[in-house]
Amino acid sequence: MKNLPSTFTRRDFLKFSAAGALGLLISDLGLTDVQAGAPPLQQQGRTTWSSLTIYDKPSFSGTVLNLYGRDVVLPITEKLIVEDEHVYNHVWYRIGDEGFAHSAYLQPVVTSYNLPLLDIPAIGVLAEVTIPFVRIRLRAGYVYKQKRSYYYGTTHWVDQIVQVSDDGSYWYRIFDRLTQDHFFVPSYSLRIIPDEELAPISPNISAEEKSLYVDLESQAMVAYEGDVPVMTSLVASGWGRTPTPKGTFSTYHKAPSVHMTDGAGDAANYDLPGVPWVSFFTGNGDAFHGTYWHNDFGDPRSHGCVNTPDNVSKFIYLWTTPYVPPGEDYLHLPGEGTRVEVVDPRENS
Protein backbone atom coordinates (compact mmCIF):
# COMPACT_ATOMS: atom_id res chain seq x y z
CA MET A 1 0.00 0.00 0.00
CA LYS A 2 1.10 3.56 -0.59
CA ASN A 3 -0.28 6.77 0.82
CA LEU A 4 -2.10 8.90 -1.70
CA PRO A 5 -2.07 12.69 -2.01
CA SER A 6 -4.08 14.18 0.84
CA THR A 7 -5.51 16.76 -1.58
CA PHE A 8 -7.64 14.06 -3.25
CA THR A 9 -10.53 14.22 -0.80
CA ARG A 10 -13.85 12.42 -0.70
CA ARG A 11 -15.43 15.59 -2.06
CA ASP A 12 -13.01 15.40 -5.00
CA PHE A 13 -14.02 11.78 -5.56
CA LEU A 14 -17.69 12.63 -5.82
CA LYS A 15 -17.04 15.77 -7.88
CA PHE A 16 -14.84 14.06 -10.46
CA SER A 17 -17.05 10.99 -10.44
CA ALA A 18 -20.12 13.09 -11.22
CA ALA A 19 -18.18 14.75 -14.05
CA GLY A 20 -17.19 11.35 -15.48
CA ALA A 21 -13.51 12.24 -15.07
CA LEU A 22 -12.46 10.10 -12.12
CA GLY A 23 -10.40 7.73 -14.25
CA LEU A 24 -8.42 10.61 -15.72
CA LEU A 25 -7.80 12.11 -12.28
CA ILE A 26 -6.55 8.84 -10.84
CA SER A 27 -4.28 8.35 -13.86
CA ASP A 28 -2.86 11.86 -13.51
CA LEU A 29 -2.22 11.40 -9.79
CA GLY A 30 -0.56 8.04 -10.35
CA LEU A 31 -2.91 6.21 -7.99
CA THR A 32 -3.47 3.04 -10.01
CA ASP A 33 -0.52 0.90 -8.91
CA VAL A 34 -1.04 0.18 -5.23
CA GLN A 35 1.27 -2.54 -3.90
CA ALA A 36 0.88 -4.49 -0.66
CA GLY A 37 4.54 -5.47 -0.63
CA ALA A 38 7.71 -5.71 -2.69
CA PRO A 39 7.20 -6.76 -6.32
CA PRO A 40 8.14 -10.39 -7.05
CA LEU A 41 11.61 -11.10 -8.34
CA GLN A 42 10.44 -13.34 -11.14
CA GLN A 43 6.98 -12.47 -12.38
CA GLN A 44 4.99 -15.03 -14.28
CA GLY A 45 1.52 -15.15 -15.77
CA ARG A 46 -0.97 -18.02 -15.74
CA THR A 47 -3.42 -18.14 -18.61
CA THR A 48 -6.95 -18.12 -17.21
CA TRP A 49 -8.89 -18.73 -20.41
CA SER A 50 -8.91 -21.34 -23.17
CA SER A 51 -7.06 -19.07 -25.57
CA LEU A 52 -4.49 -16.36 -24.92
CA THR A 53 -3.20 -14.55 -28.00
CA ILE A 54 0.41 -13.41 -28.34
CA TYR A 55 0.93 -10.46 -30.69
CA ASP A 56 4.07 -8.99 -32.22
CA LYS A 57 3.25 -5.64 -30.59
CA PRO A 58 1.03 -4.51 -27.67
CA SER A 59 -2.01 -4.03 -29.87
CA PHE A 60 -5.03 -6.08 -30.95
CA SER A 61 -4.18 -5.00 -34.49
CA GLY A 62 -0.79 -6.71 -34.27
CA THR A 63 0.22 -9.91 -35.99
CA VAL A 64 -0.77 -13.04 -34.08
CA LEU A 65 2.34 -15.02 -33.15
CA ASN A 66 0.97 -17.73 -30.89
CA LEU A 67 -2.05 -18.98 -29.00
CA TYR A 68 -1.94 -20.63 -25.57
CA GLY A 69 -4.57 -22.72 -23.80
CA ARG A 70 -5.63 -22.47 -20.15
CA ASP A 71 -3.21 -22.92 -17.22
CA VAL A 72 -0.02 -22.29 -19.15
CA VAL A 73 2.60 -20.40 -17.14
CA LEU A 74 4.46 -17.74 -19.12
CA PRO A 75 7.26 -15.30 -18.19
CA ILE A 76 6.23 -11.66 -17.78
CA THR A 77 9.20 -9.40 -18.46
CA GLU A 78 7.49 -6.00 -18.72
CA LYS A 79 4.20 -4.29 -17.92
CA LEU A 80 3.00 -1.66 -20.38
CA ILE A 81 0.16 0.86 -20.30
CA VAL A 82 -1.23 1.24 -23.81
CA GLU A 83 -4.02 3.78 -24.31
CA ASP A 84 -6.89 3.36 -26.79
CA GLU A 85 -6.44 -0.40 -27.16
CA HIS A 86 -9.24 -1.33 -24.78
CA VAL A 87 -12.17 0.64 -23.43
CA TYR A 88 -11.19 0.11 -19.78
CA ASN A 89 -8.13 -2.06 -19.34
CA HIS A 90 -4.94 -0.58 -20.82
CA VAL A 91 -2.48 -3.09 -19.34
CA TRP A 92 -0.35 -5.29 -21.62
CA TYR A 93 2.50 -7.66 -20.76
CA ARG A 94 5.66 -8.50 -22.64
CA ILE A 95 5.92 -12.29 -22.65
CA GLY A 96 9.61 -13.17 -22.48
CA ASP A 97 11.14 -12.55 -25.90
CA GLU A 98 8.09 -13.93 -27.68
CA GLY A 99 5.70 -11.00 -27.96
CA PHE A 100 2.88 -9.25 -26.11
CA ALA A 101 -0.38 -10.30 -24.46
CA HIS A 102 -3.27 -8.26 -23.12
CA SER A 103 -3.61 -8.64 -19.36
CA ALA A 104 -7.29 -9.62 -19.17
CA TYR A 105 -6.74 -13.39 -19.10
CA LEU A 106 -3.24 -13.60 -17.65
CA GLN A 107 -3.12 -13.88 -13.87
CA PRO A 108 0.16 -12.50 -12.44
CA VAL A 109 1.74 -15.25 -10.35
CA VAL A 110 5.05 -16.39 -8.89
CA THR A 111 6.34 -19.83 -8.01
CA SER A 112 7.26 -20.01 -4.33
CA TYR A 113 7.73 -23.33 -2.52
CA ASN A 114 7.17 -23.82 1.21
CA LEU A 115 8.48 -26.00 4.01
CA PRO A 116 5.78 -28.00 5.82
CA LEU A 117 4.32 -26.86 9.10
CA LEU A 118 4.24 -30.03 11.18
CA ASP A 119 2.10 -28.72 14.03
CA ILE A 120 -1.39 -27.99 12.68
CA PRO A 121 -3.85 -26.94 15.41
CA ALA A 122 -7.10 -28.87 15.69
CA ILE A 123 -9.19 -25.84 14.70
CA GLY A 124 -7.25 -25.54 11.45
CA VAL A 125 -5.17 -22.75 9.94
CA LEU A 126 -5.58 -20.49 6.95
CA ALA A 127 -3.19 -21.03 4.04
CA GLU A 128 -2.68 -19.59 0.57
CA VAL A 129 -1.52 -21.18 -2.67
CA THR A 130 1.91 -19.82 -3.65
CA ILE A 131 2.46 -21.59 -6.97
CA PRO A 132 0.56 -20.93 -10.23
CA PHE A 133 -1.77 -23.87 -9.59
CA VAL A 134 -1.90 -27.21 -7.78
CA ARG A 135 -4.07 -30.24 -8.49
CA ILE A 136 -5.99 -31.57 -5.50
CA ARG A 137 -6.43 -35.25 -4.65
CA LEU A 138 -8.93 -37.21 -2.57
CA ARG A 139 -6.11 -38.90 -0.63
CA ALA A 140 -2.54 -37.99 0.25
CA GLY A 141 0.04 -39.22 -2.22
CA TYR A 142 1.15 -38.79 -5.81
CA VAL A 143 -0.31 -42.17 -6.79
CA TYR A 144 -3.87 -40.91 -6.40
CA LYS A 145 -5.83 -39.37 -9.23
CA GLN A 146 -5.64 -35.62 -9.64
CA LYS A 147 -8.85 -33.60 -9.46
CA ARG A 148 -9.52 -29.92 -10.12
CA SER A 149 -6.90 -27.21 -9.71
CA TYR A 150 -6.55 -24.71 -6.91
CA TYR A 151 -4.98 -21.46 -8.05
CA TYR A 152 -2.36 -18.95 -6.98
CA GLY A 153 -3.59 -16.56 -4.29
CA THR A 154 -6.57 -18.65 -3.25
CA THR A 155 -7.01 -19.27 0.47
CA HIS A 156 -8.00 -22.55 2.11
CA TRP A 157 -8.41 -24.08 5.56
CA VAL A 158 -5.80 -26.71 6.46
CA ASP A 159 -6.83 -29.03 9.29
CA GLN A 160 -4.22 -31.80 9.11
CA ILE A 161 -0.78 -32.74 7.78
CA VAL A 162 -0.01 -36.26 6.56
CA GLN A 163 3.34 -37.85 5.71
CA VAL A 164 3.24 -40.52 3.02
CA SER A 165 5.29 -43.53 4.09
CA ASP A 166 6.29 -44.57 0.55
CA ASP A 167 8.18 -41.40 -0.38
CA GLY A 168 8.22 -39.31 2.82
CA SER A 169 6.32 -36.44 1.21
CA TYR A 170 4.10 -34.20 3.32
CA TRP A 171 0.53 -33.35 2.35
CA TYR A 172 -1.93 -30.88 3.81
CA ARG A 173 -5.56 -31.84 4.20
CA ILE A 174 -7.91 -29.05 3.12
CA PHE A 175 -11.46 -28.76 4.36
CA ASP A 176 -13.99 -27.20 1.99
CA ARG A 177 -16.60 -25.67 4.27
CA LEU A 178 -19.19 -25.34 1.51
CA THR A 179 -19.16 -28.93 0.28
CA GLN A 180 -17.97 -30.42 3.61
CA ASP A 181 -15.30 -32.38 1.68
CA HIS A 182 -11.63 -32.99 2.38
CA PHE A 183 -8.89 -32.76 -0.26
CA PHE A 184 -5.12 -33.14 -0.18
CA VAL A 185 -2.34 -31.06 -1.74
CA PRO A 186 1.45 -31.31 -1.41
CA SER A 187 2.58 -29.10 1.45
CA TYR A 188 5.10 -27.20 -0.68
CA SER A 189 2.22 -25.56 -2.57
CA LEU A 190 0.66 -23.82 0.45
CA ARG A 191 1.95 -21.11 2.78
CA ILE A 192 0.45 -21.20 6.24
CA ILE A 193 -0.56 -17.62 7.05
CA PRO A 194 0.72 -16.57 10.50
CA ASP A 195 -1.74 -14.96 12.90
CA GLU A 196 0.22 -11.71 13.03
CA GLU A 197 -0.31 -11.26 9.29
CA LEU A 198 -4.06 -11.14 9.97
CA ALA A 199 -3.83 -8.19 12.37
CA PRO A 200 -6.11 -5.25 11.55
CA ILE A 201 -4.72 -2.35 9.51
CA SER A 202 -5.02 1.14 11.03
CA PRO A 203 -6.84 -0.05 14.16
CA ASN A 204 -6.25 3.37 15.73
CA ILE A 205 -8.53 4.97 13.13
CA SER A 206 -12.13 4.94 14.29
CA ALA A 207 -14.70 3.00 12.29
CA GLU A 208 -16.57 6.23 11.53
CA GLU A 209 -13.51 7.72 9.81
CA LYS A 210 -13.06 4.83 7.37
CA SER A 211 -15.04 4.68 4.14
CA LEU A 212 -14.92 3.02 0.72
CA TYR A 213 -16.13 4.63 -2.48
CA VAL A 214 -16.74 2.81 -5.77
CA ASP A 215 -17.35 4.58 -9.09
CA LEU A 216 -19.06 2.18 -11.51
CA GLU A 217 -18.37 4.30 -14.58
CA SER A 218 -14.64 4.61 -13.99
CA GLN A 219 -14.41 1.17 -12.35
CA ALA A 220 -12.34 2.78 -9.61
CA MET A 221 -12.37 2.44 -5.85
CA VAL A 222 -10.83 4.64 -3.16
CA ALA A 223 -10.46 3.97 0.57
CA TYR A 224 -10.46 6.98 2.90
CA GLU A 225 -9.45 7.66 6.46
CA GLY A 226 -11.36 10.85 7.12
CA ASP A 227 -10.70 12.90 3.99
CA VAL A 228 -7.33 11.29 3.29
CA PRO A 229 -7.17 8.60 0.59
CA VAL A 230 -5.03 5.64 1.69
CA MET A 231 -5.58 3.16 -1.13
CA THR A 232 -7.11 2.98 -4.57
CA SER A 233 -7.51 0.40 -7.30
CA LEU A 234 -9.26 -0.33 -10.53
CA VAL A 235 -11.97 -2.93 -9.99
CA ALA A 236 -14.32 -5.13 -12.01
CA SER A 237 -17.92 -4.64 -10.95
CA GLY A 238 -21.11 -6.39 -12.00
CA TRP A 239 -22.39 -6.29 -15.55
CA GLY A 240 -25.44 -7.23 -17.61
CA ARG A 241 -28.21 -8.77 -15.53
CA THR A 242 -26.04 -8.92 -12.39
CA PRO A 243 -25.02 -5.30 -11.74
CA THR A 244 -23.33 -4.16 -8.55
CA PRO A 245 -26.03 -2.45 -6.45
CA LYS A 246 -25.78 1.29 -6.02
CA GLY A 247 -26.23 3.02 -2.70
CA THR A 248 -24.76 3.11 0.78
CA PHE A 249 -23.83 -0.12 2.53
CA SER A 250 -21.41 -1.49 5.14
CA THR A 251 -18.96 -4.40 5.37
CA TYR A 252 -20.90 -6.14 8.14
CA HIS A 253 -19.96 -9.73 7.29
CA LYS A 254 -16.59 -11.07 6.18
CA ALA A 255 -14.67 -14.28 5.55
CA PRO A 256 -11.01 -14.97 4.68
CA SER A 257 -11.90 -17.78 2.26
CA VAL A 258 -15.17 -18.51 0.46
CA HIS A 259 -16.17 -21.22 -2.00
CA MET A 260 -18.37 -19.14 -4.31
CA THR A 261 -20.97 -20.78 -6.55
CA ASP A 262 -24.37 -19.96 -7.95
CA GLY A 263 -25.71 -23.14 -6.34
CA ALA A 264 -26.65 -24.85 -9.59
CA GLY A 265 -24.45 -27.91 -9.03
CA ASP A 266 -22.98 -29.37 -12.21
CA ALA A 267 -24.83 -26.72 -14.24
CA ALA A 268 -23.29 -23.84 -12.28
CA ASN A 269 -22.24 -20.74 -14.20
CA TYR A 270 -19.41 -20.34 -11.73
CA ASP A 271 -17.86 -22.56 -9.09
CA LEU A 272 -14.88 -20.87 -7.45
CA PRO A 273 -13.24 -22.47 -4.39
CA GLY A 274 -10.87 -20.48 -2.23
CA VAL A 275 -11.93 -16.94 -3.16
CA PRO A 276 -9.71 -14.88 -0.85
CA TRP A 277 -10.34 -11.96 1.49
CA VAL A 278 -14.09 -11.50 1.14
CA SER A 279 -15.74 -8.39 2.60
CA PHE A 280 -19.49 -8.62 2.01
CA PHE A 281 -21.48 -5.40 1.93
CA THR A 282 -25.01 -6.69 1.15
CA GLY A 283 -27.12 -9.60 2.31
CA ASN A 284 -27.26 -10.92 -1.27
CA GLY A 285 -23.56 -11.81 -1.31
CA ASP A 286 -22.16 -8.71 -3.01
CA ALA A 287 -18.60 -8.29 -1.77
CA PHE A 288 -15.09 -7.01 -2.34
CA HIS A 289 -12.86 -10.03 -2.93
CA GLY A 290 -9.71 -11.28 -4.62
CA THR A 291 -9.91 -12.63 -8.16
CA TYR A 292 -7.97 -15.44 -9.81
CA TRP A 293 -10.14 -16.24 -12.85
CA HIS A 294 -9.33 -13.02 -14.69
CA ASN A 295 -7.03 -10.00 -14.53
CA ASP A 296 -9.33 -7.56 -16.29
CA PHE A 297 -9.65 -4.80 -13.71
CA GLY A 298 -11.28 -1.70 -15.10
CA ASP A 299 -13.77 -3.80 -17.07
CA PRO A 300 -17.24 -4.64 -15.60
CA ARG A 301 -17.55 -8.44 -15.64
CA SER A 302 -18.66 -9.84 -12.28
CA HIS A 303 -21.92 -11.32 -11.02
CA GLY A 304 -22.48 -8.29 -8.80
CA CYS A 305 -19.38 -8.34 -6.61
CA VAL A 306 -16.51 -5.87 -6.78
CA ASN A 307 -13.58 -7.92 -8.06
CA THR A 308 -10.17 -6.60 -7.00
CA PRO A 309 -6.56 -7.75 -7.18
CA ASP A 310 -5.67 -10.02 -4.25
CA ASN A 311 -3.48 -7.46 -2.48
CA VAL A 312 -6.28 -4.91 -2.62
CA SER A 313 -8.91 -7.32 -1.30
CA LYS A 314 -6.58 -8.30 1.53
CA PHE A 315 -6.07 -4.65 2.45
CA ILE A 316 -9.83 -4.06 2.46
CA TYR A 317 -10.43 -7.22 4.52
CA LEU A 318 -7.89 -6.23 7.19
CA TRP A 319 -8.62 -2.49 7.11
CA THR A 320 -12.41 -2.55 7.32
CA THR A 321 -14.48 -3.43 10.35
CA PRO A 322 -15.51 -5.75 11.86
CA TYR A 323 -12.19 -7.43 12.58
CA VAL A 324 -12.16 -11.19 11.96
CA PRO A 325 -9.88 -12.99 14.46
CA PRO A 326 -7.49 -15.69 13.17
CA GLY A 327 -9.21 -19.08 13.09
CA GLU A 328 -12.66 -17.59 12.39
CA ASP A 329 -14.06 -18.68 9.03
CA TYR A 330 -16.92 -16.15 8.97
CA LEU A 331 -18.06 -13.16 11.00
CA HIS A 332 -21.56 -11.69 10.71
CA LEU A 333 -22.37 -8.53 12.67
CA PRO A 334 -25.43 -6.73 11.27
CA GLY A 335 -25.42 -3.00 11.93
CA GLU A 336 -21.64 -2.81 12.02
CA GLY A 337 -18.93 -2.45 9.40
CA THR A 338 -17.14 0.17 7.33
CA ARG A 339 -19.24 2.51 5.17
CA VAL A 340 -19.36 1.62 1.46
CA GLU A 341 -20.77 4.02 -1.14
CA VAL A 342 -21.34 2.80 -4.70
CA VAL A 343 -22.15 5.49 -7.27
CA ASP A 344 -22.77 5.65 -11.00
CA PRO A 345 -22.46 9.19 -12.37
CA ARG A 346 -24.00 8.16 -15.70
CA GLU A 347 -27.40 8.08 -14.03
CA ASN A 348 -27.10 11.81 -13.26
CA SER A 349 -26.06 12.89 -16.75
C-alpha positions as CSV (number, residue, x, y, z in Angstrom):
1,M,0.0,0.0,0.0
2,K,1.1,3.6,-0.6
3,N,-0.3,6.8,0.8
4,L,-2.1,8.9,-1.7
5,P,-2.1,12.7,-2.0
6,S,-4.1,14.2,0.8
7,T,-5.5,16.8,-1.6
8,F,-7.6,14.1,-3.2
9,T,-10.5,14.2,-0.8
10,R,-13.9,12.4,-0.7
11,R,-15.4,15.6,-2.1
12,D,-13.0,15.4,-5.0
13,F,-14.0,11.8,-5.6
14,L,-17.7,12.6,-5.8
15,K,-17.0,15.8,-7.9
16,F,-14.8,14.1,-10.5
17,S,-17.0,11.0,-10.4
18,A,-20.1,13.1,-11.2
19,A,-18.2,14.7,-14.1
20,G,-17.2,11.3,-15.5
21,A,-13.5,12.2,-15.1
22,L,-12.5,10.1,-12.1
23,G,-10.4,7.7,-14.2
24,L,-8.4,10.6,-15.7
25,L,-7.8,12.1,-12.3
26,I,-6.6,8.8,-10.8
27,S,-4.3,8.4,-13.9
28,D,-2.9,11.9,-13.5
29,L,-2.2,11.4,-9.8
30,G,-0.6,8.0,-10.3
31,L,-2.9,6.2,-8.0
32,T,-3.5,3.0,-10.0
33,D,-0.5,0.9,-8.9
34,V,-1.0,0.2,-5.2
35,Q,1.3,-2.5,-3.9
36,A,0.9,-4.5,-0.7
37,G,4.5,-5.5,-0.6
38,A,7.7,-5.7,-2.7
39,P,7.2,-6.8,-6.3
40,P,8.1,-10.4,-7.1
41,L,11.6,-11.1,-8.3
42,Q,10.4,-13.3,-11.1
43,Q,7.0,-12.5,-12.4
44,Q,5.0,-15.0,-14.3
45,G,1.5,-15.1,-15.8
46,R,-1.0,-18.0,-15.7
47,T,-3.4,-18.1,-18.6
48,T,-7.0,-18.1,-17.2
49,W,-8.9,-18.7,-20.4
50,S,-8.9,-21.3,-23.2
51,S,-7.1,-19.1,-25.6
52,L,-4.5,-16.4,-24.9
53,T,-3.2,-14.5,-28.0
54,I,0.4,-13.4,-28.3
55,Y,0.9,-10.5,-30.7
56,D,4.1,-9.0,-32.2
57,K,3.2,-5.6,-30.6
58,P,1.0,-4.5,-27.7
59,S,-2.0,-4.0,-29.9
60,F,-5.0,-6.1,-30.9
61,S,-4.2,-5.0,-34.5
62,G,-0.8,-6.7,-34.3
63,T,0.2,-9.9,-36.0
64,V,-0.8,-13.0,-34.1
65,L,2.3,-15.0,-33.1
66,N,1.0,-17.7,-30.9
67,L,-2.1,-19.0,-29.0
68,Y,-1.9,-20.6,-25.6
69,G,-4.6,-22.7,-23.8
70,R,-5.6,-22.5,-20.2
71,D,-3.2,-22.9,-17.2
72,V,0.0,-22.3,-19.2
73,V,2.6,-20.4,-17.1
74,L,4.5,-17.7,-19.1
75,P,7.3,-15.3,-18.2
76,I,6.2,-11.7,-17.8
77,T,9.2,-9.4,-18.5
78,E,7.5,-6.0,-18.7
79,K,4.2,-4.3,-17.9
80,L,3.0,-1.7,-20.4
81,I,0.2,0.9,-20.3
82,V,-1.2,1.2,-23.8
83,E,-4.0,3.8,-24.3
84,D,-6.9,3.4,-26.8
85,E,-6.4,-0.4,-27.2
86,H,-9.2,-1.3,-24.8
87,V,-12.2,0.6,-23.4
88,Y,-11.2,0.1,-19.8
89,N,-8.1,-2.1,-19.3
90,H,-4.9,-0.6,-20.8
91,V,-2.5,-3.1,-19.3
92,W,-0.4,-5.3,-21.6
93,Y,2.5,-7.7,-20.8
94,R,5.7,-8.5,-22.6
95,I,5.9,-12.3,-22.7
96,G,9.6,-13.2,-22.5
97,D,11.1,-12.5,-25.9
98,E,8.1,-13.9,-27.7
99,G,5.7,-11.0,-28.0
100,F,2.9,-9.3,-26.1
101,A,-0.4,-10.3,-24.5
102,H,-3.3,-8.3,-23.1
103,S,-3.6,-8.6,-19.4
104,A,-7.3,-9.6,-19.2
105,Y,-6.7,-13.4,-19.1
106,L,-3.2,-13.6,-17.7
107,Q,-3.1,-13.9,-13.9
108,P,0.2,-12.5,-12.4
109,V,1.7,-15.3,-10.3
110,V,5.0,-16.4,-8.9
111,T,6.3,-19.8,-8.0
112,S,7.3,-20.0,-4.3
113,Y,7.7,-23.3,-2.5
114,N,7.2,-23.8,1.2
115,L,8.5,-26.0,4.0
116,P,5.8,-28.0,5.8
117,L,4.3,-26.9,9.1
118,L,4.2,-30.0,11.2
119,D,2.1,-28.7,14.0
120,I,-1.4,-28.0,12.7
121,P,-3.8,-26.9,15.4
122,A,-7.1,-28.9,15.7
123,I,-9.2,-25.8,14.7
124,G,-7.2,-25.5,11.4
125,V,-5.2,-22.7,9.9
126,L,-5.6,-20.5,7.0
127,A,-3.2,-21.0,4.0
128,E,-2.7,-19.6,0.6
129,V,-1.5,-21.2,-2.7
130,T,1.9,-19.8,-3.7
131,I,2.5,-21.6,-7.0
132,P,0.6,-20.9,-10.2
133,F,-1.8,-23.9,-9.6
134,V,-1.9,-27.2,-7.8
135,R,-4.1,-30.2,-8.5
136,I,-6.0,-31.6,-5.5
137,R,-6.4,-35.3,-4.7
138,L,-8.9,-37.2,-2.6
139,R,-6.1,-38.9,-0.6
140,A,-2.5,-38.0,0.3
141,G,0.0,-39.2,-2.2
142,Y,1.2,-38.8,-5.8
143,V,-0.3,-42.2,-6.8
144,Y,-3.9,-40.9,-6.4
145,K,-5.8,-39.4,-9.2
146,Q,-5.6,-35.6,-9.6
147,K,-8.8,-33.6,-9.5
148,R,-9.5,-29.9,-10.1
149,S,-6.9,-27.2,-9.7
150,Y,-6.6,-24.7,-6.9
151,Y,-5.0,-21.5,-8.1
152,Y,-2.4,-18.9,-7.0
153,G,-3.6,-16.6,-4.3
154,T,-6.6,-18.7,-3.2
155,T,-7.0,-19.3,0.5
156,H,-8.0,-22.5,2.1
157,W,-8.4,-24.1,5.6
158,V,-5.8,-26.7,6.5
159,D,-6.8,-29.0,9.3
160,Q,-4.2,-31.8,9.1
161,I,-0.8,-32.7,7.8
162,V,0.0,-36.3,6.6
163,Q,3.3,-37.9,5.7
164,V,3.2,-40.5,3.0
165,S,5.3,-43.5,4.1
166,D,6.3,-44.6,0.6
167,D,8.2,-41.4,-0.4
168,G,8.2,-39.3,2.8
169,S,6.3,-36.4,1.2
170,Y,4.1,-34.2,3.3
171,W,0.5,-33.4,2.4
172,Y,-1.9,-30.9,3.8
173,R,-5.6,-31.8,4.2
174,I,-7.9,-29.0,3.1
175,F,-11.5,-28.8,4.4
176,D,-14.0,-27.2,2.0
177,R,-16.6,-25.7,4.3
178,L,-19.2,-25.3,1.5
179,T,-19.2,-28.9,0.3
180,Q,-18.0,-30.4,3.6
181,D,-15.3,-32.4,1.7
182,H,-11.6,-33.0,2.4
183,F,-8.9,-32.8,-0.3
184,F,-5.1,-33.1,-0.2
185,V,-2.3,-31.1,-1.7
186,P,1.5,-31.3,-1.4
187,S,2.6,-29.1,1.4
188,Y,5.1,-27.2,-0.7
189,S,2.2,-25.6,-2.6
190,L,0.7,-23.8,0.5
191,R,1.9,-21.1,2.8
192,I,0.4,-21.2,6.2
193,I,-0.6,-17.6,7.0
194,P,0.7,-16.6,10.5
195,D,-1.7,-15.0,12.9
196,E,0.2,-11.7,13.0
197,E,-0.3,-11.3,9.3
198,L,-4.1,-11.1,10.0
199,A,-3.8,-8.2,12.4
200,P,-6.1,-5.2,11.6
201,I,-4.7,-2.4,9.5
202,S,-5.0,1.1,11.0
203,P,-6.8,-0.1,14.2
204,N,-6.2,3.4,15.7
205,I,-8.5,5.0,13.1
206,S,-12.1,4.9,14.3
207,A,-14.7,3.0,12.3
208,E,-16.6,6.2,11.5
209,E,-13.5,7.7,9.8
210,K,-13.1,4.8,7.4
211,S,-15.0,4.7,4.1
212,L,-14.9,3.0,0.7
213,Y,-16.1,4.6,-2.5
214,V,-16.7,2.8,-5.8
215,D,-17.3,4.6,-9.1
216,L,-19.1,2.2,-11.5
217,E,-18.4,4.3,-14.6
218,S,-14.6,4.6,-14.0
219,Q,-14.4,1.2,-12.4
220,A,-12.3,2.8,-9.6
221,M,-12.4,2.4,-5.8
222,V,-10.8,4.6,-3.2
223,A,-10.5,4.0,0.6
224,Y,-10.5,7.0,2.9
225,E,-9.4,7.7,6.5
226,G,-11.4,10.8,7.1
227,D,-10.7,12.9,4.0
228,V,-7.3,11.3,3.3
229,P,-7.2,8.6,0.6
230,V,-5.0,5.6,1.7
231,M,-5.6,3.2,-1.1
232,T,-7.1,3.0,-4.6
233,S,-7.5,0.4,-7.3
234,L,-9.3,-0.3,-10.5
235,V,-12.0,-2.9,-10.0
236,A,-14.3,-5.1,-12.0
237,S,-17.9,-4.6,-11.0
238,G,-21.1,-6.4,-12.0
239,W,-22.4,-6.3,-15.6
240,G,-25.4,-7.2,-17.6
241,R,-28.2,-8.8,-15.5
242,T,-26.0,-8.9,-12.4
243,P,-25.0,-5.3,-11.7
244,T,-23.3,-4.2,-8.5
245,P,-26.0,-2.5,-6.5
246,K,-25.8,1.3,-6.0
247,G,-26.2,3.0,-2.7
248,T,-24.8,3.1,0.8
249,F,-23.8,-0.1,2.5
250,S,-21.4,-1.5,5.1
251,T,-19.0,-4.4,5.4
252,Y,-20.9,-6.1,8.1
253,H,-20.0,-9.7,7.3
254,K,-16.6,-11.1,6.2
255,A,-14.7,-14.3,5.6
256,P,-11.0,-15.0,4.7
257,S,-11.9,-17.8,2.3
258,V,-15.2,-18.5,0.5
259,H,-16.2,-21.2,-2.0
260,M,-18.4,-19.1,-4.3
261,T,-21.0,-20.8,-6.5
262,D,-24.4,-20.0,-8.0
263,G,-25.7,-23.1,-6.3
264,A,-26.7,-24.9,-9.6
265,G,-24.4,-27.9,-9.0
266,D,-23.0,-29.4,-12.2
267,A,-24.8,-26.7,-14.2
268,A,-23.3,-23.8,-12.3
269,N,-22.2,-20.7,-14.2
270,Y,-19.4,-20.3,-11.7
271,D,-17.9,-22.6,-9.1
272,L,-14.9,-20.9,-7.5
273,P,-13.2,-22.5,-4.4
274,G,-10.9,-20.5,-2.2
275,V,-11.9,-16.9,-3.2
276,P,-9.7,-14.9,-0.8
277,W,-10.3,-12.0,1.5
278,V,-14.1,-11.5,1.1
279,S,-15.7,-8.4,2.6
280,F,-19.5,-8.6,2.0
281,F,-21.5,-5.4,1.9
282,T,-25.0,-6.7,1.2
283,G,-27.1,-9.6,2.3
284,N,-27.3,-10.9,-1.3
285,G,-23.6,-11.8,-1.3
286,D,-22.2,-8.7,-3.0
287,A,-18.6,-8.3,-1.8
288,F,-15.1,-7.0,-2.3
289,H,-12.9,-10.0,-2.9
290,G,-9.7,-11.3,-4.6
291,T,-9.9,-12.6,-8.2
292,Y,-8.0,-15.4,-9.8
293,W,-10.1,-16.2,-12.8
294,H,-9.3,-13.0,-14.7
295,N,-7.0,-10.0,-14.5
296,D,-9.3,-7.6,-16.3
297,F,-9.7,-4.8,-13.7
298,G,-11.3,-1.7,-15.1
299,D,-13.8,-3.8,-17.1
300,P,-17.2,-4.6,-15.6
301,R,-17.5,-8.4,-15.6
302,S,-18.7,-9.8,-12.3
303,H,-21.9,-11.3,-11.0
304,G,-22.5,-8.3,-8.8
305,C,-19.4,-8.3,-6.6
306,V,-16.5,-5.9,-6.8
307,N,-13.6,-7.9,-8.1
308,T,-10.2,-6.6,-7.0
309,P,-6.6,-7.8,-7.2
310,D,-5.7,-10.0,-4.2
311,N,-3.5,-7.5,-2.5
312,V,-6.3,-4.9,-2.6
313,S,-8.9,-7.3,-1.3
314,K,-6.6,-8.3,1.5
315,F,-6.1,-4.7,2.4
316,I,-9.8,-4.1,2.5
317,Y,-10.4,-7.2,4.5
318,L,-7.9,-6.2,7.2
319,W,-8.6,-2.5,7.1
320,T,-12.4,-2.5,7.3
321,T,-14.5,-3.4,10.4
322,P,-15.5,-5.7,11.9
323,Y,-12.2,-7.4,12.6
324,V,-12.2,-11.2,12.0
325,P,-9.9,-13.0,14.5
326,P,-7.5,-15.7,13.2
327,G,-9.2,-19.1,13.1
328,E,-12.7,-17.6,12.4
329,D,-14.1,-18.7,9.0
330,Y,-16.9,-16.2,9.0
331,L,-18.1,-13.2,11.0
332,H,-21.6,-11.7,10.7
333,L,-22.4,-8.5,12.7
334,P,-25.4,-6.7,11.3
335,G,-25.4,-3.0,11.9
336,E,-21.6,-2.8,12.0
337,G,-18.9,-2.5,9.4
338,T,-17.1,0.2,7.3
339,R,-19.2,2.5,5.2
340,V,-19.4,1.6,1.5
341,E,-20.8,4.0,-1.1
342,V,-21.3,2.8,-4.7
343,V,-22.1,5.5,-7.3
344,D,-22.8,5.6,-11.0
345,P,-22.5,9.2,-12.4
346,R,-24.0,8.2,-15.7
347,E,-27.4,8.1,-14.0
348,N,-27.1,11.8,-13.3
349,S,-26.1,12.9,-16.8
